[in-house]
């Protein structure tokens, strides 16, 4: 039982970090962030080995890096199958392949939402500490969150010089998480 819990923890953590890195790379490319940034270069180096091979088979659709999405989906499906195998009949997940694919897609959506929530929180903390200028992370966070914040900023004015759009966007993201329901993983 303890070994089973350790294996579930290890596989979940390792797969989640790597899937998160792939999704962050996808989102940064989608938002046309600076790929010469040190954080971007880190993501490129750790995700390039499988993506270079996969891009030979799966072409991009416009500015949509489909190879990254396919790799993230395949890894998420592999994680779910591993968890089903480790947990056996005691697990909470069915072994139905269609359910596993659906579950993998919802988990990827959850991960993207959490990436945005964390990015918005880190961006807010950096703005409070006046650490935006010269910080390589600040530019990436701005590029990443701008597609979500810009439409909201059109309708919500500054309140005493404070931008309330990150809070509105985070509330919307949390509502989507509530609609998706709790993760069975």
N, CA, C and O of each residue as an XYZ file, in Angstrom:
740
protein
N       0.827     -1.195      0.000
C       0.000      0.000      0.000
C       0.871      1.258      0.000
O       0.607      2.195     -0.754
N       1.908      1.283      0.844
C       2.796      2.439      0.911
C       3.583      2.572     -0.390
O       3.748      3.677     -0.907
N       4.066      1.453     -0.917
C       4.815      1.488     -2.173
C       3.910      1.971     -3.298
O       4.344      2.725     -4.169
N       2.667      1.543     -3.281
C       1.694      1.982     -4.277
C       1.514      3.504     -4.211
O       1.494      4.164     -5.249
N       1.384      4.060     -3.019
C       1.227      5.500     -2.849
C       2.470      6.255     -3.304
O       2.364      7.321     -3.911
N       3.644      5.708     -3.015
C       4.896      6.339     -3.436
C       4.989      6.360     -4.961
O       5.367      7.374     -5.549
N       4.644      5.240     -5.601
C       4.690      5.174     -7.061
C       3.701      6.151     -7.695
O       4.028      6.830     -8.668
N       2.508      6.217     -7.145
C       1.514      7.160     -7.656
C       2.039      8.586     -7.518
O       1.921      9.381     -8.451
N       2.615      8.916     -6.367
C       3.174     10.254     -6.145
C       4.298     10.553     -7.130
O       4.302     11.611     -7.761
N       5.251      9.632     -7.269
C       6.398      9.862     -8.147
C       5.983     10.022     -9.602
O       6.390     10.979    -10.261
N       5.174      9.090    -10.110
C       4.744      9.186    -11.498
C       3.901     10.437    -11.737
O       4.089     11.132    -12.735
N       2.984     10.722    -10.833
C       2.134     11.910    -10.991
C       2.972     13.181    -11.008
O       2.743     14.062    -11.837
N       3.930     13.284    -10.109
C       4.757     14.482    -10.021
C       5.633     14.649    -11.250
O       5.657     15.721    -11.854
N       6.353     13.601    -11.627
C       7.266     13.698    -12.764
C       6.512     13.977    -14.065
O       6.896     14.863    -14.829
N       5.460     13.236    -14.312
C       4.679     13.454    -15.529
C       4.052     14.845    -15.520
O       4.057     15.532    -16.542
N       3.515     15.265    -14.383
C       2.844     16.569    -14.313
C       3.811     17.715    -14.587
O       3.464     18.658    -15.297
N       5.021     17.643    -14.030
C       6.001     18.695    -14.290
C       6.370     18.751    -15.767
O       6.464     19.834    -16.344
N       6.580     17.590    -16.381
C       6.982     17.593    -17.784
C       5.823     18.019    -18.693
O       6.029     18.769    -19.647
N       4.623     17.550    -18.405
C       3.449     17.975    -19.173
C       3.245     19.480    -19.007
O       2.929     20.177    -19.970
N       3.426     19.973    -17.792
C       3.324     21.413    -17.544
C       4.343     22.201    -18.353
O       4.015     23.249    -18.909
N       5.582     21.705    -18.424
C       6.620     22.376    -19.209
C       6.243     22.417    -20.687
O       6.438     23.434    -21.353
N       5.709     21.324    -21.192
C       5.287     21.272    -22.595
C       4.146     22.259    -22.839
O       4.143     22.972    -23.842
N       3.186     22.298    -21.932
C       2.052     23.210    -22.105
C       2.473     24.672    -21.973
O       1.964     25.530    -22.694
N       3.396     24.960    -21.059
C       3.885     26.339    -20.942
C       4.607     26.733    -22.227
O       4.441     27.847    -22.723
N       5.414     25.810    -22.765
C       6.090     26.105    -24.038
C       5.061     26.358    -25.138
O       5.218     27.287    -25.931
N       4.018     25.545    -25.191
C       2.957     25.734    -26.179
C       2.299     27.110    -26.012
O       2.109     27.834    -26.989
N       1.954     27.464    -24.771
C       1.281     28.739    -24.516
C       2.179     29.929    -24.826
O       1.711     30.943    -25.343
N       3.465     29.809    -24.513
C       4.398     30.897    -24.824
C       4.550     31.072    -26.333
O       4.630     32.199    -26.820
N       4.589     29.970    -27.071
C       4.674     30.056    -28.530
C       3.382     30.650    -29.090
O       3.419     31.469    -30.008
N       2.253     30.241    -28.543
C       0.953     30.739    -28.991
C       0.833     32.244    -28.756
O       0.266     32.965    -29.577
N       1.373     32.710    -27.628
C       1.297     34.140    -27.318
C       2.484     34.922    -27.880
O       2.619     36.120    -27.632
N       3.338     34.241    -28.635
C       4.508     34.850    -29.281
C       5.436     35.513    -28.271
O       5.858     36.654    -28.455
N       5.741     34.797    -27.220
C       6.656     35.299    -26.191
C       8.097     35.235    -26.703
O       8.383     34.583    -27.707
N       8.980     35.911    -26.010
C      10.400     35.963    -26.362
C      11.050     34.611    -26.089
O      11.141     34.184    -24.938
N      11.505     33.932    -27.154
C      12.121     32.622    -26.974
C      13.615     32.712    -26.696
O      14.274     31.684    -26.540
N      14.160     33.921    -26.630
C      15.558     34.079    -26.238
C      15.681     34.346    -24.737
O      16.785     34.477    -24.208
N      14.560     34.422    -24.077
C      14.516     34.590    -22.629
C      15.109     33.340    -21.971
O      14.891     32.239    -22.476
N      15.851     33.468    -20.860
C      16.446     32.293    -20.213
C      15.419     31.230    -19.800
O      15.696     30.035    -19.895
N      14.253     31.653    -19.349
C      13.223     30.685    -18.960
C      12.684     29.952    -20.190
O      12.427     28.749    -20.145
N      12.516     30.689    -21.285
C      12.067     30.061    -22.527
C      13.100     29.061    -23.021
O      12.755     27.968    -23.470
N      14.367     29.441    -22.935
C      15.428     28.548    -23.386
C      15.475     27.275    -22.542
O      15.735     26.192    -23.066
N      15.229     27.400    -21.256
C      15.159     26.225    -20.379
C      14.044     25.288    -20.848
O      14.249     24.080    -20.968
N      12.866     25.854    -21.112
C      11.740     25.037    -21.574
C      12.033     24.384    -22.917
O      11.674     23.229    -23.144
N      12.685     25.123    -23.804
C      13.027     24.566    -25.114
C      13.987     23.386    -24.941
O      13.819     22.348    -25.581
N      14.980     23.544    -24.086
C      15.984     22.473    -23.921
C      15.388     21.209    -23.317
O      15.760     20.104    -23.714
N      14.477     21.348    -22.374
C      13.944     20.128    -21.753
C      12.826     19.484    -22.565
O      12.532     18.302    -22.385
N      12.201     20.250    -23.456
C      11.094     19.685    -24.237
C      11.462     19.383    -25.683
O      10.701     18.712    -26.380
N      12.605     19.860    -26.145
C      12.977     19.679    -27.548
C      13.182     18.231    -27.985
O      12.736     17.880    -29.077
N      13.831     17.366    -27.197
C      14.099     16.022    -27.716
C      12.875     15.290    -28.275
O      12.941     14.810    -29.406
N      11.781     15.182    -27.555
C      10.640     14.488    -28.173
C       9.907     15.348    -29.212
O       9.351     14.818    -30.174
N       9.906     16.677    -29.016
C       9.147     17.533    -29.927
C       9.777     17.617    -31.316
O       9.058     17.694    -32.313
N      11.104     17.604    -31.397
C      11.763     17.658    -32.710
C      11.359     16.449    -33.541
O      11.069     16.579    -34.730
N      11.340     15.285    -32.924
C      10.946     14.066    -33.636
C       9.462     14.083    -34.001
O       9.078     13.672    -35.096
N       8.645     14.556    -33.083
C       7.206     14.565    -33.313
C       6.799     15.578    -34.387
O       5.828     15.360    -35.110
N       7.537     16.674    -34.487
C       7.212     17.694    -35.489
C       7.454     17.208    -36.912
O       6.905     17.764    -37.863
N       8.272     16.175    -37.059
C       8.477     15.593    -38.392
C       7.208     14.899    -38.878
O       6.961     14.796    -40.080
N       6.410     14.426    -37.924
C       5.185     13.692    -38.248
C       3.962     14.599    -38.199
O       3.073     14.502    -39.045
N       3.923     15.478    -37.206
C       2.746     16.315    -36.970
C       3.103     17.782    -37.242
O       3.830     18.396    -36.461
N       2.600     18.341    -38.335
C       2.923     19.737    -38.655
C       2.109     20.703    -37.796
O       1.072     20.345    -37.238
N       2.603     21.925    -37.705
C       1.881     22.976    -36.985
C       0.702     23.440    -37.834
O       0.756     23.411    -39.063
N      -0.344     23.858    -37.171
C      -1.503     24.443    -37.851
C      -1.488     25.947    -37.591
O      -1.958     26.402    -36.548
N      -0.954     26.711    -38.526
C      -0.806     28.152    -38.317
C       0.186     28.397    -37.209
O       1.308     27.891    -37.252
N      -0.218     29.178    -36.202
C       0.674     29.398    -35.059
C       0.389     28.426    -33.912
O       0.881     28.605    -32.798
N      -0.404     27.402    -34.196
C      -0.747     26.391    -33.206
C       0.227     25.216    -33.306
O       0.236     24.490    -34.301
N       1.037     25.038    -32.276
C       2.026     23.960    -32.250
C       1.324     22.654    -31.869
O       1.272     22.287    -30.695
N       0.794     21.968    -32.862
C       0.016     20.759    -32.610
C       0.872     19.627    -32.049
O       0.365     18.787    -31.306
N       2.153     19.590    -32.388
C       3.027     18.537    -31.856
C       3.110     18.622    -30.336
O       3.120     17.594    -29.660
N       3.169     19.827    -29.796
C       3.209     19.997    -28.333
C       1.918     19.497    -27.690
O       1.940     18.829    -26.656
N       0.801     19.831    -28.316
C      -0.482     19.382    -27.759
C      -0.611     17.868    -27.813
O      -1.084     17.245    -26.862
N      -0.191     17.276    -28.928
C      -0.271     15.821    -29.056
C       0.640     15.153    -28.035
O       0.243     14.178    -27.397
N       1.859     15.666    -27.874
C       2.784     15.091    -26.889
C       2.214     15.200    -25.478
O       2.272     14.240    -24.709
N       1.666     16.359    -25.135
C       1.072     16.527    -23.806
C      -0.085     15.554    -23.608
O      -0.215     14.961    -22.537
N      -0.928     15.382    -24.624
C      -2.059     14.461    -24.526
C      -1.586     13.015    -24.380
O      -2.116     12.269    -23.557
N      -0.605     12.623    -25.166
C      -0.078     11.251    -25.085
C       0.533     10.993    -23.709
O       0.320      9.932    -23.122
N       1.287     11.957    -23.198
C       1.885     11.785    -21.864
C       0.815     11.728    -20.781
O       0.939     10.957    -19.829
N      -0.236     12.538    -20.917
C      -1.316     12.522    -19.930
C      -2.049     11.180    -19.971
O      -2.399     10.632    -18.925
N      -2.281     10.650    -21.173
C      -2.920      9.335    -21.305
C      -2.020      8.267    -20.691
O      -2.501      7.379    -19.987
N      -0.707      8.349    -20.955
C       0.240      7.381    -20.386
C       0.223      7.441    -18.861
O       0.262      6.405    -18.199
N       0.165      8.642    -18.305
C       0.103      8.782    -16.844
C      -1.162      8.135    -16.291
O      -1.103      7.411    -15.297
N      -2.288      8.387    -16.917
C      -3.548      7.817    -16.435
C      -3.498      6.294    -16.494
O      -3.925      5.620    -15.557
N      -2.975      5.749    -17.598
C      -2.866      4.289    -17.717
C      -1.923      3.730    -16.662
O      -2.203      2.689    -16.068
N      -0.804      4.417    -16.424
C       0.123      3.981    -15.358
C      -0.572      3.980    -13.996
O      -0.408      3.049    -13.207
N      -1.345      5.026    -13.731
C      -2.047      5.089    -12.445
C      -3.091      3.990    -12.324
O      -3.291      3.438    -11.241
N      -3.761      3.667    -13.433
C      -4.731      2.564    -13.419
C      -4.007      1.252    -13.111
O      -4.490      0.442    -12.320
N      -2.851      1.047    -13.736
C      -2.078     -0.183    -13.505
C      -1.585     -0.250    -12.070
O      -1.689     -1.296    -11.428
N      -1.049      0.850    -11.559
C      -0.508      0.859    -10.193
C      -1.609      0.648     -9.164
O      -1.451     -0.131     -8.224
N      -2.724      1.346     -9.349
C      -3.799      1.272     -8.362
C      -4.666      0.039     -8.536
O      -5.388     -0.338     -7.613
N      -4.612     -0.591     -9.687
C      -5.381     -1.815     -9.912
C      -6.867     -1.589     -9.746
O      -7.379     -0.521    -10.083
N      -7.548     -2.567     -9.238
C      -9.001     -2.504     -9.050
C      -9.388     -1.512     -7.958
O     -10.543     -1.094     -7.879
N      -8.411     -1.128     -7.101
C      -8.713     -0.200     -6.018
C      -8.801      1.246     -6.484
O      -9.287      2.107     -5.750
N      -8.333      1.521     -7.703
C      -8.267      2.888     -8.206
C      -9.630      3.493     -8.486
O     -10.645      2.797     -8.517
N      -9.633      4.815     -8.693
C     -10.860      5.553     -8.948
C     -11.132      5.703    -10.441
O     -12.183      6.212    -10.830
N     -10.192      5.264    -11.282
C     -10.286      5.504    -12.715
C     -10.666      4.223    -13.439
O     -10.114      3.157    -13.168
N     -11.611      4.336    -14.358
C     -12.017      3.209    -15.189
C     -10.957      2.950    -16.258
O     -10.226      3.867    -16.634
N     -10.864      1.725    -16.749
C      -9.889      1.375    -17.773
C     -10.455      1.555    -19.188
O      -9.815      1.128    -20.149
N     -11.613      2.161    -19.346
C     -12.216      2.422    -20.651
C     -11.379      3.464    -21.387
O     -11.157      4.555    -20.863
N     -10.908      3.142    -22.604
C      -9.993      4.019    -23.342
C     -10.638      5.356    -23.689
O      -9.961      6.384    -23.669
N     -11.928      5.367    -24.005
C     -12.590      6.629    -24.329
C     -12.680      7.529    -23.099
O     -12.514      8.746    -23.190
N     -12.943      6.920    -21.964
C     -12.980      7.689    -20.714
C     -11.587      8.213    -20.391
O     -11.451      9.344    -19.925
N     -10.548      7.413    -20.630
C      -9.174      7.839    -20.359
C      -8.796      9.017    -21.250
O      -8.157      9.959    -20.779
N      -9.176      8.986    -22.523
C      -8.881     10.098    -23.430
C      -9.629     11.359    -22.986
O      -9.059     12.450    -22.964
N     -10.904     11.203    -22.636
C     -11.688     12.338    -22.137
C     -11.066     12.899    -20.862
O     -10.935     14.113    -20.710
N     -10.689     12.021    -19.960
C     -10.073     12.436    -18.706
C      -8.747     13.142    -18.964
O      -8.447     14.145    -18.316
N      -7.956     12.636    -19.896
C      -6.672     13.260    -20.230
C      -6.888     14.671    -20.776
O      -6.152     15.593    -20.425
N      -7.884     14.838    -21.622
C      -8.149     16.166    -22.184
C      -8.617     17.140    -21.099
O      -8.207     18.300    -21.095
N      -9.463     16.684    -20.191
C      -9.906     17.580    -19.115
C      -8.752     17.900    -18.162
O      -8.676     19.011    -17.638
N      -7.861     16.944    -17.936
C      -6.704     17.219    -17.086
C      -5.772     18.238    -17.736
O      -5.193     19.079    -17.048
N      -5.627     18.167    -19.048
C      -4.803     19.164    -19.751
C      -5.438     20.545    -19.660
O      -4.735     21.541    -19.487
N      -6.746     20.612    -19.773
C      -7.437     21.897    -19.619
C      -7.227     22.435    -18.209
O      -6.952     23.621    -18.030
N      -7.356     21.568    -17.208
C      -7.100     21.971    -15.820
C      -5.672     22.501    -15.660
O      -5.449     23.518    -15.004
N      -4.723     21.809    -16.259
C      -3.323     22.221    -16.145
C      -3.116     23.597    -16.772
O      -2.434     24.444    -16.195
N      -3.696     23.823    -17.938
C      -3.574     25.134    -18.591
C      -4.189     26.217    -17.713
O      -3.620     27.300    -17.575
N      -5.328     25.937    -17.127
C      -5.974     26.919    -16.247
C      -5.067     27.224    -15.057
O      -4.899     28.389    -14.695
N      -4.484     26.201    -14.445
C      -3.596     26.427    -13.306
C      -2.326     27.171    -13.709
O      -1.799     27.963    -12.928
N      -1.830     26.924    -14.917
C      -0.674     27.675    -15.409
C      -1.013     29.160    -15.459
O      -0.223     29.999    -15.027
N      -2.190     29.479    -15.987
C      -2.597     30.884    -16.063
C      -2.824     31.482    -14.670
O      -2.426     32.620    -14.421
N      -3.444     30.745    -13.774
C      -3.681     31.269    -12.425
C      -2.356     31.555    -11.723
O      -2.182     32.616    -11.125
N      -1.437     30.618    -11.798
C      -0.131     30.815    -11.154
C       0.614     31.971    -11.811
O       1.247     32.769    -11.120
N       0.548     32.069    -13.141
C       1.215     33.175    -13.835
C       0.643     34.523    -13.389
O       1.391     35.478    -13.183
N      -0.676     34.599    -13.242
C      -1.300     35.848    -12.802
C      -0.900     36.202    -11.374
O      -0.666     37.372    -11.072
N      -0.818     35.213    -10.501
C      -0.422     35.462     -9.113
C       1.032     35.924     -9.047
O       1.345     36.892     -8.354
N       1.923     35.234     -9.768
C       3.337     35.617     -9.758
C       3.505     37.017    -10.354
O       4.292     37.820     -9.853
N       2.765     37.300    -11.419
C       2.831     38.620    -12.028
C       2.369     39.699    -11.039
O       2.967     40.773    -10.974
N       1.325     39.423    -10.281
C       0.842     40.387     -9.282
C       1.881     40.600     -8.185
O       2.128     41.734     -7.773
N       2.487     39.516     -7.714
C       3.506     39.643     -6.663
C       4.702     40.449     -7.172
O       5.237     41.296     -6.456
N       5.118     40.179     -8.415
C       6.229     40.944     -8.980
C       5.889     42.423     -9.095
O       6.750     43.279     -8.897
N       4.636     42.723     -9.415
C       4.250     44.132     -9.535
C       4.227     44.817     -8.169
O       4.515     46.010     -8.069
N       3.889     44.075     -7.126
C       3.870     44.652     -5.777
C       5.277     44.939     -5.277
O       5.506     45.909     -4.554
N       6.219     44.086     -5.670
C       7.599     44.257     -5.202
C       8.391     45.182     -6.115
O       9.589     45.377     -5.914
N       7.722     45.757     -7.124
C       8.361     46.657     -8.072
C       9.567     46.000     -8.741
O      10.591     46.637     -8.987
N       9.413     44.710     -9.026
C      10.502     43.916     -9.586
C      10.214     43.553    -11.046
O      10.634     42.496    -11.517
N       9.508     44.418    -11.752
C       9.140     44.103    -13.129
C      10.233     44.453    -14.129
O      10.437     43.727    -15.102
N      10.925     45.538    -13.904
C      11.913     46.011    -14.874
C      13.204     45.227    -14.741
O      13.785     45.131    -13.660
N      13.639     44.675    -15.847
C      14.885     43.916    -15.858
C      14.728     42.470    -15.424
O      15.688     41.702    -15.493
N      13.551     42.087    -14.983
C      13.319     40.707    -14.571
C      12.904     39.907    -15.803
O      11.891     40.227    -16.424
N      13.669     38.867    -16.173
C      13.324     38.120    -17.383
C      11.985     37.388    -17.290
O      11.353     37.122    -18.313
N      11.555     37.067    -16.096
C      10.284     36.380    -15.933
C       9.102     37.308    -16.185
O       8.055     36.871    -16.663
N       9.269     38.589    -15.863
C       8.168     39.544    -16.000
C       7.697     39.663    -17.447
O       6.493     39.700    -17.702
N       8.623     39.723    -18.387
C       8.251     39.826    -19.795
C       7.498     38.601    -20.284
O       6.526     38.711    -21.032
N       7.959     37.431    -19.852
C       7.274     36.196    -20.248
C       5.865     36.137    -19.670
O       4.915     35.770    -20.362
N       5.741     36.498    -18.406
C       4.418     36.483    -17.778
C       3.477     37.460    -18.467
O       2.298     37.164    -18.663
N       4.002     38.623    -18.834
C       3.173     39.596    -19.540
C       2.719     39.039    -20.884
O       1.548     39.157    -21.244
N       3.647     38.429    -21.629
C       3.288     37.829    -22.925
C       2.268     36.714    -22.754
O       1.350     36.568    -23.561
N       2.436     35.931    -21.698
C       1.554     34.789    -21.465
C       0.150     35.224    -21.074
O      -0.833     34.666    -21.563
N       0.049     36.210    -20.199
C      -1.259     36.589    -19.659
C      -1.968     37.665    -20.465
O      -3.174     37.852    -20.304
N      -1.261     38.368    -21.319
C      -1.876     39.457    -22.096
C      -3.098     39.014    -22.893
O      -4.090     39.743    -22.906
N      -3.082     37.834    -23.572
C      -4.290     37.451    -24.326
C      -5.536     37.288    -23.452
O      -6.655     37.457    -23.938
N      -5.357     36.964    -22.172
C      -6.509     36.848    -21.276
C      -6.900     38.192    -20.667
O      -8.083     38.477    -20.484
N      -5.896     39.018    -20.354
C      -6.174     40.271    -19.655
C      -6.683     41.377    -20.575
O      -7.540     42.166    -20.177
N      -6.170     41.440    -21.785
C      -6.498     42.550    -22.683
C      -7.998     42.703    -22.939
O      -8.506     43.821    -22.852
N      -8.736     41.618    -23.255
C     -10.187     41.797    -23.469
C     -10.918     42.281    -22.220
O     -11.869     43.057    -22.317
N     -10.476     41.825    -21.049
C     -11.141     42.225    -19.803
C     -10.815     43.682    -19.474
O     -11.660     44.409    -18.951
N      -9.589     44.103    -19.782
C      -9.182     45.484    -19.488
C      -9.972     46.503    -20.306
O     -10.057     47.668    -19.917
N     -10.547     46.087    -21.425
C     -11.378     46.993    -22.227
C     -12.634     47.405    -21.476
O     -13.135     48.516    -21.652
N     -13.145     46.495    -20.628
C     -14.423     46.732    -19.951
C     -14.283     47.128    -18.488
O     -15.207     47.696    -17.905
N     -13.140     46.833    -17.897
C     -12.959     47.160    -16.482
C     -11.872     48.221    -16.363
O     -10.699     47.943    -16.611
N     -12.261     49.442    -15.982
C     -11.265     50.515    -15.875
C     -10.392     50.337    -14.623
O     -10.717     49.572    -13.716
N      -9.289     51.062    -14.609
C      -8.443     51.061    -13.426
C      -9.211     51.671    -12.261
O      -9.944     52.645    -12.435
N      -9.044     51.103    -11.088
C      -9.679     51.621     -9.878
C      -8.569     52.203     -9.013
O      -7.774     51.462     -8.436
N      -8.516     53.526     -8.923
C      -7.461     54.226     -8.190
C      -6.071     53.776     -8.645
O      -5.160     53.620     -7.833
N      -5.926     53.572     -9.948
C      -4.635     53.184    -10.507
C      -4.323     51.700    -10.393
O      -3.226     51.266    -10.745
N      -5.285     50.914     -9.902
C      -5.063     49.474     -9.727
C      -5.847     48.721    -10.796
O      -7.039     48.954    -10.997
N      -5.152     47.815    -11.475
C      -5.762     47.003    -12.527
C      -6.468     45.811    -11.883
O      -5.825     44.943    -11.292
N      -7.782     45.776    -12.001
C      -8.579     44.706    -11.400
C      -8.781     43.521    -12.355
O      -9.349     42.503    -11.961
N      -8.321     43.649    -13.607
C      -8.568     42.592    -14.587
C      -7.946     41.242    -14.202
O      -8.557     40.213    -14.491
N      -6.761     41.186    -13.563
C      -6.256     39.867    -13.174
C      -7.193     39.129    -12.212
O      -7.350     37.911    -12.298
N      -7.818     39.885    -11.292
C      -8.737     39.257    -10.348
C      -9.974     38.730    -11.077
O     -10.454     37.639    -10.767
N     -10.488     39.483    -12.030
C     -11.662     39.058    -12.793
C     -11.327     37.818    -13.623
O     -12.115     36.874    -13.685
N     -10.152     37.827    -14.258
C      -9.741     36.678    -15.067
C      -9.563     35.443    -14.171
O      -9.990     34.349    -14.540
N      -8.937     35.608    -12.999
C      -8.767     34.464    -12.094
C     -10.104     33.923    -11.614
O     -10.273     32.710    -11.491
N     -11.054     34.809    -11.343
C     -12.384     34.335    -10.945
C     -13.017     33.526    -12.071
O     -13.630     32.488    -11.820
N     -12.874     33.993    -13.310
C     -13.392     33.247    -14.446
C     -12.725     31.894    -14.594
O     -13.388     30.898    -14.883
N     -11.407     31.857    -14.397
C     -10.679     30.587    -14.484
C     -11.122     29.617    -13.381
O     -11.280     28.421    -13.626
N     -11.321     30.143    -12.167
C     -11.805     29.289    -11.072
C     -13.211     28.763    -11.363
O     -13.530     27.624    -11.022
N     -14.040     29.577    -11.982
C     -15.391     29.119    -12.344
C     -15.298     27.968    -13.334
O     -16.042     26.994    -13.223
N     -14.391     28.070    -14.303
C     -14.204     26.967    -15.255
C     -13.737     25.707    -14.527
O     -14.185     24.605    -14.844
N     -12.835     25.867    -13.546
C     -12.396     24.706    -12.754
C     -13.556     24.072    -12.003
O     -13.645     22.848    -11.906
N     -14.444     24.903    -11.473
C     -15.619     24.380    -10.765
C     -16.513     23.615    -11.730
O     -17.025     22.548    -11.391
N     -16.703     24.156    -12.935
C     -17.537     23.481    -13.931
C     -16.922     22.131    -14.320
O     -17.636     21.143    -14.492
N     -15.592     22.099    -14.457
C     -14.928     20.825    -14.803
C     -15.066     19.793    -13.697
O     -14.983     18.592    -13.955
N     -15.274     20.243    -12.484
C     -15.434     19.329    -11.357
C     -14.091     18.876    -10.817
O     -13.042     19.212    -11.367
N     -14.131     18.114     -9.740
C     -12.877     17.655     -9.124
C     -12.174     16.622    -10.016
O     -12.806     15.852    -10.739
N     -10.871     16.641     -9.933
C     -10.081     15.677    -10.712
C     -10.142     14.310    -10.052
O      -9.933     14.201     -8.843
N     -10.427     13.259    -10.826
C     -10.458     11.920    -10.242
C      -9.065     11.318    -10.052
O      -8.932     10.226     -9.500
N      -8.025     12.029    -10.507
C      -6.665     11.488    -10.367
C      -6.106     11.643     -8.980
O      -4.974     11.234     -8.720
